[in-house]
Amino acid sequence: MPIPRGGLRAALKTTVARRLSAGMCLLAIGAQPAVPQEDPWARPTLNYMGVPGLLDMPSAHPARDADLGLTLSLVGGTRRGTMHFQIAPRLSGVFRYSRVESFDVSGSDFYDRSFDIRYLLAEEGRYTPAVSVGLQDFGGTGVYAAEYLVATKTFGRLRATGGIGWGRFGSYNGFTNPLGVFAEGMKTRPSFAIDAAEAGSFDADSWFRGDAALFGGLQYVASDRLLLTAEYSSDAYAQESSRAGFEHNSPLNFGASYRLQDNLDLSAAWLYGSTFAVNLTYTFNPKTPNDYPGGLDQAPRAVQVRAPG
């Protein structure tokens, strides 16, 4: 039976309209912006001193609020256990316990407790870096005493860090303290001497005093699990060299971090042209334990068999 001309036109219009509508829907779906994926390395790595940083030097990015990071490090003949806690979004603290082989004046191993504190002065913006200031070993024997001002900026997969340091961080290629323009006394720093009796006291007279030096480095996110790091260190390791035979052949350090799971990182590095180092970091957040799966999640409910009928 022949189709009326008017009916054929109506059928064609309906078919074309349906296909155009379907095509527009597909285009609209495809044109929507992709959902951004969370950077697996957004949480800063903890360095071999147990603080957010590169390898031996600090960086500016803070950990997430309430993050608790536990670090075990082996650097040549030195063993360190560190607890880093992000007290507030901008403030963090560190407790460190170290054993340095043959460091004591008698030639025996030296055991040291030290405390750090750091504060985020400025968060990273679109065009500006994150900036932090920190005191390292401000309440211990002073073996690791250093102060620093550091900035970090992210460029896609690359993170660049640069800073200025005092104390240990001003001991390699140092220069006259720029803070000396405000007070002549800032140009000199009290000489270092181990005094166990003063361990735990605050030696504010030495903070940000003496020679300063520049440090910096780069971190590259190679994959979701692998992070590569290159660093220029301003720590001369003078005490370890004179007391424990540490060899400081170069200020350049190179390392890699591998994310074993969301809350567990394993790092290895070649430091100062002479020393192999390894580092294991476990991160936990007591406020949001489910953010780091690893055995602390709540167990699923048991499967119950429904009674027949």
N, C-alpha and C positions, 0 to 999 in steps of 0.2 A: 504494500500500500504506500503510495508516494507521500512524503512528509511535506506539509504545507510550507511555503517559502517563509512565512513569518515565524513558524515554529523552528525551522532550521536556524534562522538568524538568532533567535532567543537561546537555543541550545549552545551555539558557538560562543555567544557572549558570556553565557554562564561558565563554560569550560575555561575560556581565557581568563575570566575574572578569578576563578578558583586558582589557576596556575600562577597568576600574578600575585595573588595574596600569599600563596605558599612560598613563592620566591622572595617576597618582601620580608616574610617572617624569618626565613633562613638568613637573609642579609642582615636583618636586625640582630639576630642572635650572634652572628659572626662579628658584627661591628662592636659588640659590647667589650669593654676592656677586660683583659684577663685578670683573674683573681691573683694578686701578688702572693708569691710563695715566701714564707718566712725564711730568712737567712739562717742556715744551720750554725753559722759561726758568728751570729750577732752577739752571743755571749762572749766577752773577751777571754782570751786564754790567760791562765795564771802562769807566770814565768818561774824561773828556777829559784826565785826568792819568795814565791808563793803569793805574789800580788799581780793584779791585771797588768800585763806587759808583753814584751817581746820575748827575749831569752833571759838576759841578765838585767836589762833596762826596763823601766816602767812605761806604760802607755797611759792615755788620758781617759779612755772609756771606763765607766764604772760597771760593776756587775749589776744584775737585777736586784731590786729591793728585797732584802732578807735572804739573798743567796748565801749559802755557807759552802766554802770551798776548802777541801782538805787536800794538801799536796805533800807528796814524798819525793825528794830530789836527791840525786847522787851526782856530785860534780867533783870528779877526781877523788881526792881523799876526804871530801866534805860531804856529810849527810845532813839533810835538813827535813824537818817535819813542820808544816805550816798550816795554820787555820786562818782563813780570810773570811770576814763576815761583813756583808753590806748592811750596816747599821740603819741607814736611811738612804733614800734615793741618791743623795749627794755625798754621804759620809760613809767611810769604811774603816775597819780596823784589822790589824794582823797580830797574831801571836806566833812566834817562830822559835823552834828549839833546834839547835845545830850541834854537830860534833865535827871538829876540825882535827884531822890527824897531825900529831907532832907540832901543834901550834903553841903549846904552852912553853914558857921559858925553860922549863926543865926537860923539854923534848917529849913530854907526854901529850895525850890527846886533850883538847880543850872543849869544854861543854858550855854552850852559851844560850841564854834566853834573851829574846829581844821583842820589841813591840813597834808597830808602825801605825800611822794614821794618815789618811789622805782625804781630800775634799775636792769635789767637782765644782770648779769656778764657773764654767760655761758648758752647756750642752752643745753637741754638734748640730749645726744648722745646714741649710742648703749650700751656703757659700763659706761658712765659718767652721773651724775645727772645735772639737771638744777640748777643754783646757782643765787640767787638774794640778793641784799642788800637794806635795806629800812630805812627810817626815819618816825616814826609815831608821829603825833602831834608836828611837828617841828616848826610850825608857829601859835600856839594857846596859851592857858593858861598853857599848860604843864600837864593837868590832865591825859592825855593818853600818855604822852611822853615816847617813847621807840625807840631803834634802834636794828637792827637785821641783821644777815647773815644767810641765810637759803638755804638748798639744798633739791631737790625733785627728786625721781627716780621712774619710772613706771616699774612694773613687771607683765605684763598681766593685770589682773583685779585689781591688788593691786598697790597703790601708797604709797610710804614711804617718810616721811618728817622728817628732823632733822635740828636743828639750834641752834645758840647761840644768846642771847639777852642781852640788857642793859636797864637801866631805869626800867620801869614797867616789862619788860621781863627778868630782872635780879633780881627780888625781892623775888623769892621763891627758896630756896635751892641754893642761890648764892655763888660764890667763887671769890677770888681776880681776878681782871681784867687781863687777859693775855696780854693785850696791855700795861700793866704797865712796861714791859721789854723795851719798847721804850721810855717811859716818865713816871716819877714817878707821875706826876699830873693826869695821866689817871686812877689811882687807886681810886680817890675820885670824887664824883659827888655833885654839889651844892644841898642843901636841897630844897625840894619842898615847894613852897608857892604860893597860888593862887593870882595873881595880874592882875586884869582885865585891868589895864592901859597898861600892857605890852603884852596883847593879840595881836597876829599878828606879833610880832617881832621874829627874829630868835635867839634862845638861843644856839648858836654853842658851847659855853663854856662847855655845859653839854653832847654833843653828844659822844656816845661810851665811856663814863666815868663811874666810879663806878663799883660795883660788876656786874659780868656777871653770867648767868645761862643757862642751856641747856633745850630745849623743843623739842617735836617731836610728831608724830602721824601717823596713818594709815588710808587710805580711800580704801574701797572695793566696786567695781561696782557690786551690786547684780543683777541688771537688767538694761534695757534701761532707766527705769524711777526711779530706787531706788539706792541711794548711801549711804553707812554706814561709819561712821567716829568714830574713837577713838583717844583721844588726851591726851598728858601729857603737862600741862601748867606751864610755869615758872612765871606767873603773880600772885602775892600774894593778889591782891586787897586790899592792906593795907589801902589806903585812904578811900575806900568804907566801909571797916570793921570798921574803927575808927570813921568815920563821919556819915555813913548812916545805920549802923547795918548789913552790908552784912556778911553772914556766909561763910567762906572759910574752908570747912571741908576736902577737898581732891583736889589734883592737877589733878585728872583724870576727863575727860569730855567725854560724849558719845552722839552721835546724828545721825540723818538720814535726807537726803534730797530727796524730791520727785519732779520730773520734771513734772509739770502740763501741760506744752507745751514747744515748742522749746526755747522760750525766757522767761519762767516764772518758778521759782523754789520756793518751800515751804520747810522750814527746821524746825526741832524741836530738842531740846537737853536738857540734864540734866547736868548742869554745877556745878563743885566744890562741889558736894555732897549735894547741898542745893537749887539750883535754876533752875527753868524751863525757857527755852528760846525759842522764835520762831523768824523766819526770813523769809522775803519775798523779792525775788530778781527779778527784771525785767531787761532784757538785750536788747539793741538796737544798731545797727551799722549804722550810717548815711551814710557811704560809700557804704555799700551793704545791704540796708534795706530788700531785699527779702531773705536774709540768715536766718532771724528769722521771719517766718510767724506769723502774729498776728494782722492783721487789717491795716497794713501799705502798703500792696502790692497794685499794680495798679489793678483797677477793670477790669474785662474782657469786651471786646467789646459787645455792645448790639446786639442781634440777629435781623437781618433785613429781612423782608419778600420780596422775589423776586416778582417783578410784573409779572403777567401772560403773557405768550407769549414770 
